[in-house]
Amino acid sequence: MMRRQTAIEKLEPLLTESQTAERIAIPVSTLRYWRSTGEGPNFVKIGKYVRYDPSTLERFIQQNVRVSNAEATVTEAMRHAR
């Protein structure tokens, strides 16, 4: 019989500031600035430690995907041409 995983066993390890900054290729100082201004990915504060949940980080990245202005202009022009 297969054992069920508990919620805690399903958790991915939280990322440190350095790991998060490296993963999204930005300086740690940018993460700190974003936290102070309410921007950036949501974070977890445990005592004095700041951590990032990998799934939250993935959602943040997906929410910030943008289309270049040139591509948007061409796509819009093609829609109107139909």
C-alpha positions as CSV (number, residue, x, y, z in Angstrom):
1,M,0.0,0.0,0.0
2,M,1.3,3.4,-1.0
3,R,1.8,5.9,1.8
4,R,0.2,9.4,1.4
5,Q,2.5,12.4,1.6
6,T,1.7,15.0,4.3
7,A,1.3,18.6,3.3
8,I,4.7,19.4,4.8
9,E,6.4,16.6,2.8
10,K,5.1,18.1,-0.4
11,L,6.6,21.5,0.3
12,E,9.6,22.6,-1.8
13,P,12.5,24.0,0.2
14,L,12.2,27.8,0.6
15,L,14.9,29.8,-1.2
16,T,17.2,32.3,0.4
17,E,17.6,35.9,-0.9
18,S,20.8,34.9,-2.7
19,Q,19.3,31.8,-4.2
20,T,16.2,33.8,-5.4
21,A,18.4,36.6,-6.8
22,E,20.5,34.1,-8.7
23,R,17.5,32.2,-10.0
24,I,16.0,35.4,-11.6
25,A,19.4,37.0,-12.3
26,I,19.0,40.2,-10.3
27,P,21.0,41.7,-7.4
28,V,20.0,40.9,-3.9
29,S,19.7,44.7,-3.3
30,T,16.9,44.7,-5.9
31,L,14.9,42.1,-3.9
32,R,15.4,44.2,-0.8
33,Y,14.2,47.3,-2.6
34,W,11.2,45.6,-3.9
35,R,10.3,44.3,-0.4
36,S,10.5,47.9,0.9
37,T,8.2,49.2,-1.8
38,G,5.8,46.3,-1.9
39,E,6.9,45.2,-5.4
40,G,8.5,42.0,-6.4
41,P,7.6,38.4,-5.5
42,N,5.8,37.7,-2.2
43,F,8.1,36.5,0.5
44,V,8.1,34.6,3.7
45,K,9.4,36.2,6.9
46,I,10.5,33.7,9.6
47,G,12.0,35.6,12.5
48,K,14.7,37.7,11.0
49,Y,15.0,35.4,7.9
50,V,13.5,36.2,4.5
51,R,12.7,33.3,2.3
52,Y,11.0,32.8,-1.1
53,D,8.6,30.0,-2.1
54,P,9.7,28.6,-5.5
55,S,6.1,28.3,-6.7
56,T,5.4,31.9,-5.7
57,L,8.5,32.9,-7.6
58,E,7.3,31.0,-10.7
59,R,3.9,32.8,-10.5
60,F,5.7,36.2,-10.2
61,I,7.8,35.4,-13.3
62,Q,4.7,34.4,-15.3
63,Q,2.8,37.5,-14.2
64,N,5.7,39.6,-15.5
65,V,6.0,38.1,-19.0
66,R,5.6,40.9,-21.5
67,V,5.3,41.1,-25.3
68,S,7.6,43.6,-27.0
69,N,5.9,46.7,-28.4
70,A,7.0,45.8,-31.9
71,E,5.4,42.3,-31.7
72,A,2.2,43.7,-30.1
73,T,1.9,46.3,-33.0
74,V,2.3,43.6,-35.7
75,T,-0.2,41.3,-34.0
76,E,-2.7,44.2,-33.6
77,A,-2.2,45.2,-37.3
78,M,-2.9,41.6,-38.4
79,R,-6.1,41.5,-36.4
80,H,-7.4,44.6,-38.0
81,A,-6.4,43.4,-41.5
82,R,-8.8,40.4,-41.3
